[in-house]
């Protein structure tokens, strides 16, 4: 069965905007490219295209909410940088059984994950700095109170003598 027909079957009388999961395993894609999948699948969070003889991700639409992508047992050998720009929230990717021969093909994905990690680290770092500032302020206030109390105590003793 072709990919377009399979997508229509999987929709089950729903609008593409309503679909959150789409399983297209074992269907055929023409010329090794994605067909029938477009930008109207805005809510898609899980997409499985295992064993569909996919060789290129060039026609992958922008899927901003996509978190899991299953691409195992295809003939993909490169062009993975498309994932970094079209699927920015991707957290799970299965590329097993493809024709990827060296790590340079996966470098774009590595950069994408590193950028995400840096963003998260910055946020954590800023939160941590705010906490540290609060603690420092509290310590300074305590020291100031202690110093004031010490000065008062000195004056009392001095006045008694």
C-alpha positions as CSV (number, residue, x, y, z in Angstrom):
1,X,0.0,0.0,0.0
2,X,1.3,3.5,-0.8
3,X,2.0,6.0,1.9
4,X,-0.8,8.5,0.8
5,X,-3.4,5.8,1.0
6,X,-2.1,4.6,4.3
7,X,-2.3,8.1,5.8
8,X,-5.9,8.4,4.6
9,X,-6.7,5.1,6.3
10,X,-4.9,6.1,9.5
11,X,-6.9,9.3,9.7
12,X,-10.1,7.4,10.3
13,X,-12.4,10.3,9.4
14,X,-10.5,12.7,11.6
15,X,-8.9,16.0,10.5
16,X,-5.1,16.0,10.2
17,X,-5.0,18.7,12.9
18,X,-6.5,16.3,15.5
19,X,-4.1,13.4,15.0
20,X,-1.4,13.0,17.6
21,X,0.0,9.6,16.6
22,X,0.5,8.2,13.1
23,X,1.9,4.8,12.3
24,X,2.9,4.2,8.7
25,X,5.0,1.1,9.1
26,X,5.5,-1.3,6.1
27,X,3.9,0.9,3.5
28,X,5.7,1.9,0.3
29,X,6.9,5.4,-0.4
30,X,7.5,6.4,-4.0
31,X,11.1,7.4,-4.9
32,X,12.2,7.0,-1.3
33,X,10.5,10.2,-0.2
34,X,7.7,11.1,2.2
35,X,4.3,11.6,0.4
36,X,1.0,12.7,1.8
37,X,2.4,14.1,5.1
38,X,2.1,17.9,5.2
39,X,2.1,20.9,7.6
40,X,-1.6,20.3,8.6
41,X,-0.5,17.6,11.1
42,X,0.2,20.3,13.7
43,X,-0.5,18.2,16.8
44,X,1.5,15.1,15.7
45,X,3.7,13.9,18.6
46,X,4.5,10.4,17.5
47,X,5.3,9.3,13.9
48,X,6.4,5.8,12.9
49,X,7.7,5.1,9.4
50,X,9.6,1.9,9.9
51,X,10.4,-0.3,6.9
52,X,8.9,2.1,4.2
53,X,12.0,2.2,2.0
54,X,12.6,5.8,2.9
55,X,15.9,7.3,1.6
56,X,15.4,11.0,2.1
57,X,13.8,13.3,4.7
58,X,13.8,16.3,2.4
59,X,10.0,16.4,2.1
60,X,9.4,16.1,5.8
61,X,7.0,18.8,6.9
62,X,7.5,21.1,9.9
63,X,6.2,19.1,12.9
64,X,6.9,21.4,15.9
65,X,5.2,19.1,18.4
66,X,6.8,15.9,17.3
67,X,8.6,14.2,20.1
68,X,9.1,10.6,18.9
69,X,10.2,9.6,15.4
70,X,10.6,6.0,14.4
71,X,12.6,5.6,11.2
72,X,14.1,2.1,11.6
73,X,14.8,-0.3,8.7
74,X,14.9,2.2,5.9
75,X,17.6,3.2,3.5
76,X,18.5,6.6,4.9
77,X,22.2,7.5,4.5
78,X,22.2,11.2,5.1
79,X,20.3,14.5,5.2
80,X,19.5,14.3,8.9
81,X,20.1,18.0,9.4
82,X,16.5,18.5,8.2
83,X,15.3,17.0,11.6
84,X,17.0,19.8,13.5
85,X,15.1,22.5,11.8
86,X,11.7,20.8,11.1
87,X,11.3,18.8,14.4
88,X,12.7,21.1,17.2
89,X,11.1,19.2,20.1
90,X,12.3,15.7,19.1
91,X,13.3,13.7,22.1
92,X,13.4,10.1,20.7
93,X,14.7,9.0,17.3
94,X,15.3,5.5,16.1
95,X,17.5,5.2,13.0
96,X,18.5,1.5,13.5
97,X,18.8,-0.6,10.3
98,X,19.5,2.4,8.0
99,X,22.6,2.9,5.8
100,X,24.3,5.4,7.9
101,X,28.1,4.6,7.7
102,X,29.8,7.3,9.6
103,X,29.1,9.7,12.5
104,X,29.4,12.8,10.3
105,X,25.9,12.2,9.2
106,X,24.6,12.4,12.7
107,X,26.6,15.6,13.6
108,X,23.7,17.9,12.9
109,X,21.6,16.0,15.4
110,X,24.3,16.1,18.0
111,X,24.5,19.9,17.6
112,X,20.8,20.1,18.0
113,X,20.8,18.2,21.3
114,X,23.8,20.1,22.5
115,X,22.0,23.4,21.9
116,X,18.9,22.1,23.8
117,X,21.2,21.1,26.6
118,X,22.9,24.4,26.7
119,X,19.5,26.2,26.9
120,X,18.4,24.0,29.8
121,X,21.7,24.4,31.5
122,X,21.5,28.2,31.2
123,X,18.1,28.2,32.8
124,X,19.2,26.0,35.6
125,X,22.3,28.1,36.1
126,X,20.3,31.3,36.3
127,X,17.9,29.8,38.8
128,X,20.8,28.6,40.9
129,X,22.4,32.0,40.8
130,X,19.2,33.6,42.0
131,X,19.1,31.2,44.9
132,X,22.7,32.0,45.7
133,X,22.0,35.7,45.7
134,X,19.1,35.3,48.1
135,X,21.3,33.2,50.4
136,X,24.0,35.8,50.2
137,X,21.5,38.6,51.0
138,X,20.2,36.6,54.0
139,X,23.7,36.1,55.3
140,X,24.6,39.7,54.9
141,X,21.4,40.8,56.7
142,X,22.2,38.3,59.5
143,X,25.8,39.7,59.7
144,X,24.5,43.2,59.8
145,X,22.0,42.4,62.6
146,X,24.8,40.6,64.5
147,X,27.1,43.6,64.1
148,X,24.3,46.0,65.3
149,X,23.6,43.8,68.3
150,X,27.3,43.6,69.1
151,X,27.5,47.4,69.0
152,X,24.5,47.7,71.3
153,X,25.9,45.2,73.7
154,X,29.3,47.1,73.8
155,X,27.5,50.4,74.6
156,X,25.5,48.7,77.4
157,X,28.7,47.4,79.0
158,X,30.5,50.6,78.5
159,X,27.7,52.5,80.2
160,X,27.7,50.2,83.2
161,X,31.3,50.6,83.8
